[in-house]
Amino acid sequence: MRPTIADIAREAEVSLATVSRVLNDKVEGVGAGTRQRVKDIIARRGYAPCGAARGLATGKSRAVGLIVPDIADPFFPPIIKGAEEALRSLGYGVFLCDSDRDLAKEQEHVRILLEKRVDGVLLNSTASDCAAQLDVLERHGVPCVLLDRTVEGRASAPGVYADNRGGAARATGHLLDGGARRLCFITGPAELAISGLRRAGVEDAFRARRLDPATILHALGDYSVASGERAVEALLGAGRRRSPFDAVFAANDRMAIGAMRALKRRGLRVPEDVEVIGFDDIELATLVDPPLTTVAQPAFEMGRRGAELLLRLIAGERPRKRTIVLEPTFVVRGTTRKRHSVRREST
């Protein structure tokens, strides 16, 4: 049978209040010898305090909700791991929710997390118009920190992001400086702010070199491998002898890998015929042949910093810096031709 606080008090021959003080690390009213005796009994009996009871006493559940749009996307586990590590170190648990890129499901997760009385929410929304979720959380007094997703009309909302625009400009510049002039850019869903930011970065690189952004071949993807494959197949067309582009920049690694599959199937060599760059630096980027040149997002750091910011808000702090922008790193591998430059550099 699971021991209770009363069992611990009885065996230690102390009051319930004394055991409670030891459990909550309160030094007043408990001598060193008594404190150690209670701790020894707690360890030997394997006692664990009831989270629900502690929550009623403190007004805190010591639990946080974390909502991501696709748990199967390899970009998100490092974010989750970073957040969980920061939260666990301070005794917080995590309710992990997968919205499956469904806004209605995301809203349902918010409702359930409120029922669970979480102390805060980390939100990587499936869309950039999720202000309704923020409004609901604010009405209930539950702090929220956005991860990797900005929200339209809520620029002041606490959040941790990567510099998507700068990272895309750095990748595109690498292609243009290497001689590419016929660029295929595979973007993500238009409803996501990061898609627009990465597209803007691509156009920034063109303008910085006095090249016309109107020459860019745009293709729409949904961040899946299959969508990158379809985009390239459609641009190559049937019976075409020559590729209409000499470089592909995909707005995430999975679409870049799909593009590589389509190119190889059509007999085009990477990087000799077409150079390819992705975005994110998921683990699979190092396993494809050739390994993928990409913009590495600091996903683990994003999760960790987001959790730390959320914990400060839960504690009632008002941090002056509520928006944190992290710098991505450009990683050169085998899908781009060698240049006479440093192989790994920050944007």
C-alpha positions in Angstrom: 0.0 0.0 0.0 1.2 3.5 -0.9 2.4 5.3 2.3 0.7 8.5 3.4 1.9 11.6 5.1 0.2 10.3 8.2 2.2 7.1 8.1 5.5 9.1 7.8 4.5 11.3 10.8 3.5 8.3 12.9 6.8 6.4 12.3 8.9 9.6 12.8 6.8 10.4 15.9 6.2 14.0 14.7 3.2 16.0 13.7 1.8 16.2 10.2 2.8 19.8 10.0 6.4 18.8 10.7 6.4 16.3 7.8 4.9 19.0 5.6 7.6 21.5 6.5 10.3 18.9 5.6 8.6 18.1 2.3 8.4 21.8 1.4 12.0 22.5 2.5 10.9 25.0 5.2 13.6 25.3 7.8 11.6 27.0 10.6 10.3 24.8 13.4 12.2 21.7 12.5 15.5 20.7 14.1 18.3 19.2 12.0 18.1 15.8 13.6 14.3 15.6 13.2 14.5 16.8 9.6 17.1 14.0 8.7 15.0 11.4 10.5 11.9 12.3 8.5 13.9 12.4 5.2 15.3 8.9 5.9 11.8 7.5 6.6 10.5 9.2 3.4 13.3 7.6 1.3 13.0 4.2 2.9 9.2 4.1 2.5 9.3 5.5 -1.0 6.8 8.2 -0.2 5.8 10.7 -2.9 3.6 13.7 -2.1 0.2 13.8 -3.9 0.4 16.5 -6.6 -3.3 17.2 -6.5 -3.2 17.8 -2.7 -0.1 20.0 -3.0 -1.8 21.9 -5.8 -4.8 22.7 -3.6 -2.5 23.9 -0.9 -0.3 26.1 -3.1 -2.8 27.1 -5.9 -0.3 25.7 -8.4 -0.5 22.4 -10.3 3.2 22.4 -11.1 2.2 21.2 -14.6 2.6 22.9 -18.0 0.9 22.2 -21.3 3.0 21.9 -24.5 1.1 21.9 -27.8 2.8 21.1 -31.1 1.3 20.7 -34.5 2.9 17.4 -35.5 4.7 15.1 -33.1 5.8 12.9 -36.1 7.8 15.9 -37.6 11.4 15.3 -36.5 11.8 19.1 -35.9 9.7 19.0 -32.8 11.2 16.4 -30.5 14.3 18.6 -29.7 12.0 21.4 -28.8 10.0 19.1 -26.5 13.2 17.8 -25.0 14.6 21.2 -24.3 11.3 22.4 -22.7 10.9 19.2 -20.6 14.5 19.4 -19.3 14.0 23.0 -18.1 10.7 22.2 -16.5 11.7 19.0 -14.9 14.7 20.6 -13.2 12.3 22.8 -11.3 9.8 20.0 -10.5 7.2 20.7 -13.3 5.5 18.0 -15.3 4.4 18.4 -18.9 1.1 17.6 -20.7 2.2 17.0 -24.3 -0.6 17.6 -26.9 -0.4 17.0 -30.7 -2.9 19.1 -32.6 -2.2 17.2 -35.9 -2.2 20.6 -37.7 -5.9 20.9 -36.9 -6.8 24.3 -35.5 -10.1 22.9 -33.9 -8.1 20.2 -32.2 -5.6 22.8 -30.9 -8.5 24.7 -29.4 -9.8 21.5 -27.8 -6.3 20.9 -26.3 -6.4 24.4 -24.8 -9.8 23.7 -23.2 -8.6 20.3 -21.7 -5.4 21.9 -20.4 -7.5 24.5 -18.6 -9.5 21.7 -17.1 -6.3 20.2 -15.9 -5.5 23.5 -14.2 -2.1 23.8 -15.8 0.1 26.7 -14.6 1.0 27.8 -18.1 1.1 26.7 -21.8 3.9 26.5 -24.4 2.2 26.8 -27.8 3.6 26.0 -31.2 0.4 26.7 -33.1 -0.7 25.1 -36.3 -1.6 28.5 -37.8 -0.7 32.1 -37.3 -4.2 33.2 -36.5 -4.4 31.5 -33.2 -5.2 34.7 -31.2 -8.4 33.1 -30.0 -6.4 30.5 -28.0 -4.3 33.3 -26.4 -7.5 35.2 -25.6 -8.9 32.2 -23.8 -5.7 31.6 -21.8 -5.5 35.2 -20.8 -9.1 35.3 -19.6 -8.3 32.4 -17.3 -5.1 34.0 -16.1 -2.9 31.3 -17.6 0.5 32.5 -19.0 1.4 31.4 -22.5 4.7 31.5 -24.5 4.7 31.0 -28.2 7.4 28.7 -29.8 8.5 29.2 -33.4 5.2 30.7 -34.4 4.2 34.4 -34.4 0.5 35.4 -34.1 -1.1 37.9 -36.3 -1.9 41.1 -34.4 -0.1 39.9 -31.2 3.5 41.0 -31.8 3.9 41.7 -28.0 2.9 38.1 -27.0 5.8 36.3 -25.2 7.6 34.0 -27.5 10.9 32.4 -28.6 11.7 32.2 -32.3 14.5 31.6 -34.7 15.5 34.3 -37.2 13.7 32.7 -40.1 14.1 35.6 -42.5 17.8 36.0 -41.8 18.4 32.2 -42.1 16.6 32.0 -45.4 18.6 35.0 -46.7 21.9 33.4 -45.7 21.0 30.1 -47.5 19.9 31.8 -50.7 22.9 34.0 -50.7 25.1 30.9 -50.5 23.5 29.6 -53.7 23.6 32.9 -55.5 27.2 33.6 -54.6 28.1 30.2 -56.0 26.6 31.0 -59.4 23.0 29.8 -59.1 20.6 32.0 -61.0 17.6 29.9 -61.7 16.3 29.2 -58.1 13.3 27.0 -57.2 12.0 27.9 -53.8 9.6 25.5 -52.1 7.6 27.3 -49.5 5.4 26.1 -46.7 1.7 26.7 -46.0 0.7 30.3 -46.6 -1.2 30.5 -43.3 2.0 30.2 -41.3 4.0 33.3 -40.6 7.3 31.5 -40.8 6.5 30.6 -44.5 6.2 34.3 -45.3 9.4 35.2 -43.3 11.4 32.6 -45.2 10.1 33.7 -48.5 11.0 37.3 -47.6 14.5 36.2 -46.7 14.9 34.6 -50.1 13.8 37.8 -51.8 16.1 39.8 -49.6 19.1 37.9 -50.8 18.1 38.5 -54.5 17.7 42.2 -53.9 21.0 42.5 -52.0 22.7 41.2 -55.1 20.6 43.4 -57.5 18.8 40.4 -58.9 15.1 40.3 -59.7 13.0 38.3 -57.2 10.4 37.8 -60.0 12.8 35.2 -61.6 12.3 32.9 -58.6 10.3 29.7 -59.4 7.9 29.3 -56.5 6.4 26.0 -55.5 3.9 25.4 -52.6 4.6 22.5 -50.2 3.2 21.5 -46.8 6.5 20.6 -45.1 6.2 16.9 -45.9 8.7 14.9 -48.0 6.0 14.1 -50.5 5.1 17.7 -51.1 8.8 18.5 -51.9 8.9 15.6 -54.3 5.6 16.7 -56.0 6.8 20.3 -56.3 10.0 19.3 -58.2 8.2 16.8 -60.4 5.7 19.4 -61.4 8.4 21.9 -62.3 10.4 19.4 -64.2 7.4 18.4 -66.3 7.1 15.5 -68.7 9.7 14.9 -71.3 11.7 18.0 -70.4 15.4 17.5 -71.3 16.8 20.2 -69.1 15.9 21.4 -65.6 14.4 24.9 -65.5 16.3 25.6 -62.3 19.9 25.0 -61.1 19.2 25.2 -57.4 16.5 24.3 -54.9 15.9 25.9 -51.5 13.2 24.2 -49.6 11.6 25.9 -46.5 12.3 22.7 -44.4 14.5 19.7 -44.6 11.8 17.2 -45.3 10.7 19.0 -48.5 14.4 19.3 -49.5 14.8 15.5 -49.1 11.7 15.0 -51.2 13.1 17.3 -53.9 16.3 15.3 -53.9 14.4 12.1 -54.5 12.6 13.6 -57.5 15.8 15.0 -58.9 17.6 11.6 -58.6 14.7 9.8 -60.2 14.9 12.1 -63.2 18.6 11.4 -63.5 19.8 14.8 -62.2 22.8 14.9 -60.0 23.0 16.6 -56.6 24.9 18.9 -56.4 26.5 18.8 -59.8 23.4 19.5 -61.8 21.2 21.0 -59.1 22.2 22.3 -55.6 19.8 21.7 -52.7 19.4 23.4 -49.4 16.9 22.8 -46.6 15.9 24.4 -43.3 15.8 23.0 -39.7 18.8 20.5 -39.6 16.8 17.5 -38.5 18.7 14.3 -37.9 17.7 12.8 -41.3 19.6 15.7 -43.0 22.9 13.9 -42.1 21.7 10.5 -43.2 20.7 11.2 -46.8 23.1 10.8 -49.7 24.7 13.3 -50.1 24.2 14.9 -46.7 22.0 17.9 -46.8 23.2 21.5 -46.6 20.8 23.3 -44.4 19.9 26.1 -42.0 20.1 24.7 -38.5 17.5 25.9 -36.1 18.4 25.9 -32.4 15.3 23.7 -31.6 16.5 22.4 -28.2 17.5 25.9 -27.1 14.2 27.2 -28.3 12.3 24.8 -26.1 14.5 25.4 -23.1 14.4 29.2 -23.4 10.6 29.1 -23.9 10.1 27.0 -20.8 12.3 29.3 -18.7 10.4 32.4 -19.9 7.1 30.7 -19.1 8.3 29.8 -15.6 9.2 33.4 -15.0 5.7 34.5 -16.1 4.1 31.8 -13.8 6.1 33.2 -10.9 4.5 36.6 -11.5 7.6 38.2 -13.0 7.3 40.8 -15.8 10.5 40.3 -17.8 11.5 43.3 -19.9 12.5 41.0 -22.8 9.4 39.0 -23.6 10.4 38.1 -27.2 13.6 36.1 -27.8 15.0 35.7 -31.3 17.7 33.0 -31.7 20.2 32.9 -34.5 20.2 29.9 -36.8 23.4 28.4 -38.1 24.2 27.7 -41.7 25.6 24.2 -42.1 27.4 23.3 -45.4 27.3 19.6 -46.4 27.2 17.6 -49.6 24.2 18.9 -51.5 26.0 22.2 -52.5 29.2 22.5 -54.3 32.4 23.5 -52.5 33.1 27.2 -52.1 36.3 28.8 -50.8 34.7 29.8 -47.5 34.2 28.7 -43.9 32.1 25.5 -43.7 30.0 26.5 -40.7 28.9 30.0 -39.9 26.1 31.9 -38.1 23.6 34.0 -40.0 
